[in-house]
Each structure stands twice: as C-alpha cells, then as structure tokens.
Amino acid sequence: MPYTWTSLAISDTILAFSSFFGVFLMSQSYRLTSNRMPVTGMLLSFLLVGIGAALGTLRYGFSPAWEQPYQMMMAAAKTLAPPLMAAAMAVFCWKLQWSRPAWWRLLIGLMAGYELSRQTGYGELFLDITAFSSLFITTAAALSMTKQERIFSLFMIVAVIAYALAALVIGTEGSLAGYLRLDLYRYLLALGNLFAASGIFIMLKQIFKT
C-alpha cells in the first residue's frame, strides 16, 4: 500500500512543521511577558507534537524501525499537550497565579494518571477525558477574552474547532471524503496548531508586553 505509507508521511511532515512553527512563536514570546511558565507549557505542548510527528515521518516514510519511539512520543504528546495548552490559556486569560511547583504537579499528575489508567485498561478513556476537558477549558478561556482581544479569541475558536473535528475524524474508519482518516486527523491538528500559536502570540504582544 504505497499510497497509504506516502500520504501518512506527508501529513506527519505537515503536522511537524506546524508544531515547530508554534515552538518558534512561543520561543519568541519569552521576551513579551515575565510570566514565563505558561509560555513554557505552550512551547512544550507544541514541541511534543512536533517531535512525535517528525518521528511519524520517519516511521511511515523511511523505516518501520521508528515505530516504538514514534508510539512512545505520540503517547506523551496525547497525554501532556492538550492539558498544558488548556492550563496556559487559563493562566493567561483568567489571570491565575500558578507557581512553578504547581506546573510540575500538573505534569507529574498527568503522567501518573495515564500510566495508572493504562495499566488498568483505561488508557484511551483517560486520554479522551483529558482531551475534551482541555478543549472545554480552552474554549471558555478564549471566549472570556472576546471583548478585550477579538482577534485572539477568533484565532483560538478556529483552533478549537479544528481540534474538535480532528477528534471526530479519528473516530471514523477507513477514509472520509476520499482521504485517509489519519491524514485528515493530522491536517486538522496542523491547522489547529497554526491558529493556536498565532493567536497566543498576538495576545501576548497586545496584553502581556513587558
């Protein structure tokens, strides 16, 4: 099935580029705010997805030998990326005061929760719950900024819609509208990453400039 392997490699490559674009924008955001932990959370969110997608390009485009590191990194990205983005959005939009230890507790709690749920056979359920909870928090945070930052809210709403559609697409079988569902999943994630990273960068430039 050469088409399958080639298309998956291409969609992973596009997802990787969009994610590393997010990493670039977040790295530029450090100079815009003194509250750097949520920026670090966002950067880590994009970085995990970017590395996972890059490994997917190697896995589907070059050699199945990359299967294990690809699966491990994607598991880490699915576990940590959505909650980190949601937490960063909540801190910025709702002016929450999170200390550095609070961020570490979030990371450790997510990793411990996933491992425990995986060992008991509820790993996918844990990921679904954290993903949809993160989407809800991100949406609520973006909407709360509509009056102050309309462009930011618009960008984030588009990102959330893309992420939500990606979650729906991955639940289908085979192909959808002529495209492999896994390809659509990656393209929608890439679109969401582009809008999320751009929206957050715009917000930081306008509001949290130091």
Salt bridges, closest charged atoms under 4 A:
ASP12 OD1 - ARG186 NE 2.79
GLU67 OE1 - ARG59 NE 2.09
GLU115 OE2 - ARG118 NH2 2.71
